[in-house]
Amino acid sequence: MTIALKVDPAGDMVLDGRKRVKVISGTEKAVQDIAVLLRSLKGSLPFNTGFGTDHVAIIGSERNLLVAKDEIQKALASYTDLTSFEVACTFDENRHLIVDISGTLVTGEPISLEETL
């Protein structure tokens, strides 16, 4: 079982009631891993330039939903703990990409999340 520090959407560590850094595992960790993968700009990590989502391609396509969905699927395919997934994408009135993901982890547990990019 792998563990991780819990972070909020801004990337700040979350503290528990005792003011200690909260540790997560299992499905909660997988959901957080996927959210971080989607929010990260592909190429921004110097030692793993393939990590992240190609936001430049999404914006460069003038926010084409087919391109956005394809780039999200490419990013999710790199997450090895996810065995199957479905992606739905829409843009809101402020042109933010809203991504709905449902899938199954290698453990057989279902996951579901919505992320705004």
Secondary structure, DSSP 8 states (H G I E B T S, - for coil): --EEE-B-TTS-B-B-TTS-B-EEEHHHHHHHHHHHHHHSBTT-STT-TT-SB-HHHHHHTTS-HHHHHHHHHHHHHT-TTEEEEEEEEEE-TT--EEEEEEEEETTS-EEEEEEE-
